[in-house]
Amino acid sequence: METNIIKGKISGVLEAILEHTNFELHDELTAKDVDGWDSLSHMMIITKIEEEFNIRFKLRDLNKLKNLGSLVSVIQTKI
């Protein structure tokens, strides 16, 4: 799946969970860069991404997640 399609779906998940669009998607984006992205919303985001892409993250996958770019890379390896 193309990176732009993956990022579009991730953007939709972020907007739905965080209930705002006050962020700009780029590969270096982290939770610290987005208002309202805390530990609870992080778990909700991960769960929704798993549902959206019909994948399951393993603990080692989650440990690789440093920013949006790494999330996209992990998703690409799973689909």
Phi and psi in radians as a Rosetta constraint file:
Dihedral C 1 N 2 CA 2 C 2 CIRCULARHARMONIC -1.199 0.35
Dihedral N 2 CA 2 C 2 N 3 CIRCULARHARMONIC 2.583 0.35
Dihedral C 2 N 3 CA 3 C 3 CIRCULARHARMONIC -0.998 0.35
Dihedral N 3 CA 3 C 3 N 4 CIRCULARHARMONIC -0.725 0.35
Dihedral C 3 N 4 CA 4 C 4 CIRCULARHARMONIC -1.106 0.35
Dihedral N 4 CA 4 C 4 N 5 CIRCULARHARMONIC -0.653 0.35
Dihedral C 4 N 5 CA 5 C 5 CIRCULARHARMONIC -1.178 0.35
Dihedral N 5 CA 5 C 5 N 6 CIRCULARHARMONIC -0.756 0.35
Dihedral C 5 N 6 CA 6 C 6 CIRCULARHARMONIC -1.075 0.35
Dihedral N 6 CA 6 C 6 N 7 CIRCULARHARMONIC -0.828 0.35
Dihedral C 6 N 7 CA 7 C 7 CIRCULARHARMONIC -1.086 0.35
Dihedral N 7 CA 7 C 7 N 8 CIRCULARHARMONIC -0.633 0.35
Dihedral C 7 N 8 CA 8 C 8 CIRCULARHARMONIC -1.097 0.35
Dihedral N 8 CA 8 C 8 N 9 CIRCULARHARMONIC -0.748 0.35
Dihedral C 8 N 9 CA 9 C 9 CIRCULARHARMONIC -1.173 0.35
Dihedral N 9 CA 9 C 9 N 10 CIRCULARHARMONIC -0.699 0.35
Dihedral C 9 N 10 CA 10 C 10 CIRCULARHARMONIC -1.102 0.35
Dihedral N 10 CA 10 C 10 N 11 CIRCULARHARMONIC -0.735 0.35
Dihedral C 10 N 11 CA 11 C 11 CIRCULARHARMONIC -1.021 0.35
Dihedral N 11 CA 11 C 11 N 12 CIRCULARHARMONIC -0.765 0.35
Dihedral C 11 N 12 CA 12 C 12 CIRCULARHARMONIC -1.067 0.35
Dihedral N 12 CA 12 C 12 N 13 CIRCULARHARMONIC -0.694 0.35
Dihedral C 12 N 13 CA 13 C 13 CIRCULARHARMONIC -1.128 0.35
Dihedral N 13 CA 13 C 13 N 14 CIRCULARHARMONIC -0.813 0.35
Dihedral C 13 N 14 CA 14 C 14 CIRCULARHARMONIC -1.058 0.35
Dihedral N 14 CA 14 C 14 N 15 CIRCULARHARMONIC -0.784 0.35
Dihedral C 14 N 15 CA 15 C 15 CIRCULARHARMONIC -1.076 0.35
Dihedral N 15 CA 15 C 15 N 16 CIRCULARHARMONIC -0.720 0.35
Dihedral C 15 N 16 CA 16 C 16 CIRCULARHARMONIC -1.179 0.35
Dihedral N 16 CA 16 C 16 N 17 CIRCULARHARMONIC -0.761 0.35
Dihedral C 16 N 17 CA 17 C 17 CIRCULARHARMONIC -1.327 0.35
Dihedral N 17 CA 17 C 17 N 18 CIRCULARHARMONIC -0.801 0.35
Dihedral C 17 N 18 CA 18 C 18 CIRCULARHARMONIC -1.491 0.35
Dihedral N 18 CA 18 C 18 N 19 CIRCULARHARMONIC -0.274 0.35
Dihedral C 18 N 19 CA 19 C 19 CIRCULARHARMONIC 1.054 0.35
Dihedral N 19 CA 19 C 19 N 20 CIRCULARHARMONIC 0.629 0.35
Dihedral C 19 N 20 CA 20 C 20 CIRCULARHARMONIC -2.810 0.35
Dihedral N 20 CA 20 C 20 N 21 CIRCULARHARMONIC 2.937 0.35
Dihedral C 20 N 21 CA 21 C 21 CIRCULARHARMONIC -2.141 0.35
Dihedral N 21 CA 21 C 21 N 22 CIRCULARHARMONIC 0.485 0.35
Dihedral C 21 N 22 CA 22 C 22 CIRCULARHARMONIC -1.450 0.35
Dihedral N 22 CA 22 C 22 N 23 CIRCULARHARMONIC 0.939 0.35
Dihedral C 22 N 23 CA 23 C 23 CIRCULARHARMONIC -2.675 0.35
Dihedral N 23 CA 23 C 23 N 24 CIRCULARHARMONIC 2.705 0.35
Dihedral C 23 N 24 CA 24 C 24 CIRCULARHARMONIC -2.028 0.35
Dihedral N 24 CA 24 C 24 N 25 CIRCULARHARMONIC 2.150 0.35
Dihedral C 24 N 25 CA 25 C 25 CIRCULARHARMONIC -1.277 0.35
Dihedral N 25 CA 25 C 25 N 26 CIRCULARHARMONIC 2.170 0.35
Dihedral C 25 N 26 CA 26 C 26 CIRCULARHARMONIC -2.685 0.35
Dihedral N 26 CA 26 C 26 N 27 CIRCULARHARMONIC 2.815 0.35
Dihedral C 26 N 27 CA 27 C 27 CIRCULARHARMONIC -1.044 0.35
Dihedral N 27 CA 27 C 27 N 28 CIRCULARHARMONIC -0.457 0.35
Dihedral C 27 N 28 CA 28 C 28 CIRCULARHARMONIC -1.579 0.35
Dihedral N 28 CA 28 C 28 N 29 CIRCULARHARMONIC 0.023 0.35
Dihedral C 28 N 29 CA 29 C 29 CIRCULARHARMONIC -1.083 0.35
Dihedral N 29 CA 29 C 29 N 30 CIRCULARHARMONIC 2.304 0.35
Dihedral C 29 N 30 CA 30 C 30 CIRCULARHARMONIC -2.228 0.35
Dihedral N 30 CA 30 C 30 N 31 CIRCULARHARMONIC 2.978 0.35
Dihedral C 30 N 31 CA 31 C 31 CIRCULARHARMONIC -1.038 0.35
Dihedral N 31 CA 31 C 31 N 32 CIRCULARHARMONIC -0.594 0.35
Dihedral C 31 N 32 CA 32 C 32 CIRCULARHARMONIC -1.095 0.35
Dihedral N 32 CA 32 C 32 N 33 CIRCULARHARMONIC -0.403 0.35
Dihedral C 32 N 33 CA 33 C 33 CIRCULARHARMONIC -1.460 0.35
Dihedral N 33 CA 33 C 33 N 34 CIRCULARHARMONIC -0.148 0.35
Dihedral C 33 N 34 CA 34 C 34 CIRCULARHARMONIC -2.110 0.35
Dihedral N 34 CA 34 C 34 N 35 CIRCULARHARMONIC 2.163 0.35
Dihedral C 34 N 35 CA 35 C 35 CIRCULARHARMONIC -1.051 0.35
Dihedral N 35 CA 35 C 35 N 36 CIRCULARHARMONIC 2.330 0.35
Dihedral C 35 N 36 CA 36 C 36 CIRCULARHARMONIC 1.499 0.35
Dihedral N 36 CA 36 C 36 N 37 CIRCULARHARMONIC -0.061 0.35
Dihedral C 36 N 37 CA 37 C 37 CIRCULARHARMONIC -1.534 0.35
Dihedral N 37 CA 37 C 37 N 38 CIRCULARHARMONIC 1.606 0.35
Dihedral C 37 N 38 CA 38 C 38 CIRCULARHARMONIC -1.964 0.35
Dihedral N 38 CA 38 C 38 N 39 CIRCULARHARMONIC -2.982 0.35
Dihedral C 38 N 39 CA 39 C 39 CIRCULARHARMONIC -1.125 0.35
Dihedral N 39 CA 39 C 39 N 40 CIRCULARHARMONIC -0.660 0.35
Dihedral C 39 N 40 CA 40 C 40 CIRCULARHARMONIC -1.188 0.35
Dihedral N 40 CA 40 C 40 N 41 CIRCULARHARMONIC -0.835 0.35
Dihedral C 40 N 41 CA 41 C 41 CIRCULARHARMONIC -1.148 0.35
Dihedral N 41 CA 41 C 41 N 42 CIRCULARHARMONIC -0.517 0.35
Dihedral C 41 N 42 CA 42 C 42 CIRCULARHARMONIC -1.060 0.35
Dihedral N 42 CA 42 C 42 N 43 CIRCULARHARMONIC -0.796 0.35
Dihedral C 42 N 43 CA 43 C 43 CIRCULARHARMONIC -1.127 0.35
Dihedral N 43 CA 43 C 43 N 44 CIRCULARHARMONIC -0.653 0.35
Dihedral C 43 N 44 CA 44 C 44 CIRCULARHARMONIC -1.161 0.35
Dihedral N 44 CA 44 C 44 N 45 CIRCULARHARMONIC -0.686 0.35
Dihedral C 44 N 45 CA 45 C 45 CIRCULARHARMONIC -1.121 0.35
Dihedral N 45 CA 45 C 45 N 46 CIRCULARHARMONIC -0.814 0.35
Dihedral C 45 N 46 CA 46 C 46 CIRCULARHARMONIC -1.057 0.35
Dihedral N 46 CA 46 C 46 N 47 CIRCULARHARMONIC -0.788 0.35
Dihedral C 46 N 47 CA 47 C 47 CIRCULARHARMONIC -1.069 0.35
Dihedral N 47 CA 47 C 47 N 48 CIRCULARHARMONIC -0.772 0.35
Dihedral C 47 N 48 CA 48 C 48 CIRCULARHARMONIC -1.179 0.35
Dihedral N 48 CA 48 C 48 N 49 CIRCULARHARMONIC -0.635 0.35
Dihedral C 48 N 49 CA 49 C 49 CIRCULARHARMONIC -1.144 0.35
Dihedral N 49 CA 49 C 49 N 50 CIRCULARHARMONIC -0.717 0.35
Dihedral C 49 N 50 CA 50 C 50 CIRCULARHARMONIC -1.030 0.35
Dihedral N 50 CA 50 C 50 N 51 CIRCULARHARMONIC -0.740 0.35
Dihedral C 50 N 51 CA 51 C 51 CIRCULARHARMONIC -1.161 0.35
Dihedral N 51 CA 51 C 51 N 52 CIRCULARHARMONIC -0.795 0.35
Dihedral C 51 N 52 CA 52 C 52 CIRCULARHARMONIC -1.055 0.35
Dihedral N 52 CA 52 C 52 N 53 CIRCULARHARMONIC -0.702 0.35
Dihedral C 52 N 53 CA 53 C 53 CIRCULARHARMONIC -1.763 0.35
Dihedral N 53 CA 53 C 53 N 54 CIRCULARHARMONIC 0.001 0.35
Dihedral C 53 N 54 CA 54 C 54 CIRCULARHARMONIC 0.955 0.35
Dihedral N 54 CA 54 C 54 N 55 CIRCULARHARMONIC 0.893 0.35
Dihedral C 54 N 55 CA 55 C 55 CIRCULARHARMONIC -2.279 0.35
Dihedral N 55 CA 55 C 55 N 56 CIRCULARHARMONIC 2.966 0.35
Dihedral C 55 N 56 CA 56 C 56 CIRCULARHARMONIC -2.286 0.35
Dihedral N 56 CA 56 C 56 N 57 CIRCULARHARMONIC 2.232 0.35
Dihedral C 56 N 57 CA 57 C 57 CIRCULARHARMONIC -1.480 0.35
Dihedral N 57 CA 57 C 57 N 58 CIRCULARHARMONIC 2.454 0.35
Dihedral C 57 N 58 CA 58 C 58 CIRCULARHARMONIC -1.690 0.35
Dihedral N 58 CA 58 C 58 N 59 CIRCULARHARMONIC 2.885 0.35
Dihedral C 58 N 59 CA 59 C 59 CIRCULARHARMONIC -1.001 0.35
Dihedral N 59 CA 59 C 59 N 60 CIRCULARHARMONIC -0.700 0.35
Dihedral C 59 N 60 CA 60 C 60 CIRCULARHARMONIC -1.150 0.35
Dihedral N 60 CA 60 C 60 N 61 CIRCULARHARMONIC -0.527 0.35
Dihedral C 60 N 61 CA 61 C 61 CIRCULARHARMONIC -1.157 0.35
Dihedral N 61 CA 61 C 61 N 62 CIRCULARHARMONIC -0.788 0.35
Dihedral C 61 N 62 CA 62 C 62 CIRCULARHARMONIC -1.118 0.35
Dihedral N 62 CA 62 C 62 N 63 CIRCULARHARMONIC -0.584 0.35
Dihedral C 62 N 63 CA 63 C 63 CIRCULARHARMONIC -1.195 0.35
Dihedral N 63 CA 63 C 63 N 64 CIRCULARHARMONIC -0.359 0.35
Dihedral C 63 N 64 CA 64 C 64 CIRCULARHARMONIC -1.432 0.35
Dihedral N 64 CA 64 C 64 N 65 CIRCULARHARMONIC -0.222 0.35
Dihedral C 64 N 65 CA 65 C 65 CIRCULARHARMONIC -1.379 0.35
Dihedral N 65 CA 65 C 65 N 66 CIRCULARHARMONIC 1.795 0.35
Dihedral C 65 N 66 CA 66 C 66 CIRCULARHARMONIC -1.865 0.35
Dihedral N 66 CA 66 C 66 N 67 CIRCULARHARMONIC -0.502 0.35
Dihedral C 66 N 67 CA 67 C 67 CIRCULARHARMONIC -2.837 0.35
Dihedral N 67 CA 67 C 67 N 68 CIRCULARHARMONIC -3.088 0.35
Dihedral C 67 N 68 CA 68 C 68 CIRCULARHARMONIC -1.063 0.35
Dihedral N 68 CA 68 C 68 N 69 CIRCULARHARMONIC -0.693 0.35
Dihedral C 68 N 69 CA 69 C 69 CIRCULARHARMONIC -1.041 0.35
Dihedral N 69 CA 69 C 69 N 70 CIRCULARHARMONIC -0.730 0.35
Dihedral C 69 N 70 CA 70 C 70 CIRCULARHARMONIC -1.228 0.35
Dihedral N 70 CA 70 C 70 N 71 CIRCULARHARMONIC -0.580 0.35
Dihedral C 70 N 71 CA 71 C 71 CIRCULARHARMONIC -1.096 0.35
Dihedral N 71 CA 71 C 71 N 72 CIRCULARHARMONIC -0.791 0.35
Dihedral C 71 N 72 CA 72 C 72 CIRCULARHARMONIC -1.055 0.35
Dihedral N 72 CA 72 C 72 N 73 CIRCULARHARMONIC -0.742 0.35
Dihedral C 72 N 73 CA 73 C 73 CIRCULARHARMONIC -1.091 0.35
Dihedral N 73 CA 73 C 73 N 74 CIRCULARHARMONIC -0.762 0.35
Dihedral C 73 N 74 CA 74 C 74 CIRCULARHARMONIC -1.133 0.35
Dihedral N 74 CA 74 C 74 N 75 CIRCULARHARMONIC -0.735 0.35
Dihedral C 74 N 75 CA 75 C 75 CIRCULARHARMONIC -1.057 0.35
Dihedral N 75 CA 75 C 75 N 76 CIRCULARHARMONIC -0.760 0.35
Dihedral C 75 N 76 CA 76 C 76 CIRCULARHARMONIC -1.072 0.35
Dihedral N 76 CA 76 C 76 N 77 CIRCULARHARMONIC -0.575 0.35
Dihedral C 76 N 77 CA 77 C 77 CIRCULARHARMONIC -1.301 0.35
Dihedral N 77 CA 77 C 77 N 78 CIRCULARHARMONIC -0.334 0.35
Dihedral C 77 N 78 CA 78 C 78 CIRCULARHARMONIC -1.676 0.35
Dihedral N 78 CA 78 C 78 N 79 CIRCULARHARMONIC -0.284 0.35
